[in-house]
Amino acid sequence: MASFKRFEDIEAWQAARGLVQEVYAATNVGAFQRDLAQRDQIRRAAISVPSNIAEGFERGGDRDFARFLHIAKGSVAEVRSQLYCALDFDYLDQDTFDRLYDLTDQISRQLRGLIRYLSRTGNTRLREPEAPYES
């Protein structure tokens, strides 16, 4: 597995960014838009995914990074659970549900792979060392 210079290089972060965009689009229409509690809950969970990947990466250690990846993975599961609620309330059609479900499943697998890599390698650096600050 290649090392990363920036959190933006991580495919799971890129996919999670897309998830946020998709969730916002899906929650900006119809009854979903009017159910503020449900709308805000799924949005907060979606935003939590890329935010935790980025925060963990920037913490500087792979142990912390793995911990934040676990948190991001939990947030992905929360989004998936909220998708079922939205489907049950008829806030989402089946095609939108399936697309978002597949995206959450992809991100969850990507995060699991990163976590496994970090645990298998005994926390060998996944990040490239930072260059010293230049004046």
Secondary structure in CASP SS format (residue, H / E / C, confidence):
PFRMAT SS
TARGET T0000
AUTHOR 0000-0000-0000
METHOD secondary structure of the structure
MODEL  1
M C 1.00
A C 1.00
S C 1.00
F E 1.00
K C 1.00
R C 1.00
F H 1.00
E H 1.00
D H 1.00
I C 1.00
E H 1.00
A H 1.00
W H 1.00
Q H 1.00
A H 1.00
A H 1.00
R H 1.00
G H 1.00
L H 1.00
V H 1.00
Q H 1.00
E H 1.00
V H 1.00
Y H 1.00
A H 1.00
A H 1.00
T C 1.00
N C 1.00
V C 1.00
G H 1.00
A H 1.00
F H 1.00
Q H 1.00
R H 1.00
D C 1.00
L H 1.00
A H 1.00
Q H 1.00
R H 1.00
D H 1.00
Q H 1.00
I H 1.00
R H 1.00
R H 1.00
A H 1.00
A H 1.00
I H 1.00
S H 1.00
V H 1.00
P H 1.00
S H 1.00
N H 1.00
I H 1.00
A H 1.00
E H 1.00
G H 1.00
F H 1.00
E H 1.00
R C 1.00
G C 1.00
G C 1.00
D H 1.00
R H 1.00
D H 1.00
F H 1.00
A H 1.00
R H 1.00
F H 1.00
L H 1.00
H H 1.00
I H 1.00
A H 1.00
K H 1.00
G H 1.00
S H 1.00
V H 1.00
A H 1.00
E H 1.00
V H 1.00
R H 1.00
S H 1.00
Q H 1.00
L H 1.00
Y H 1.00
C H 1.00
A H 1.00
L H 1.00
D H 1.00
F C 1.00
D C 1.00
Y C 1.00
L C 1.00
D C 1.00
Q H 1.00
D H 1.00
T H 1.00
F H 1.00
D H 1.00
R H 1.00
L H 1.00
Y H 1.00
D H 1.00
L H 1.00
T H 1.00
D H 1.00
Q H 1.00
I H 1.00
S H 1.00
R H 1.00
Q H 1.00
L H 1.00
R H 1.00
G H 1.00
L H 1.00
I H 1.00
R H 1.00
Y H 1.00
L H 1.00
S H 1.00
R H 1.00
T C 1.00
G C 1.00
N C 1.00
T C 1.00
R C 1.00
L C 1.00
R E 1.00
E C 1.00
P C 1.00
E C 1.00
A C 1.00
P C 1.00
Y C 1.00
E C 1.00
S C 1.00
END
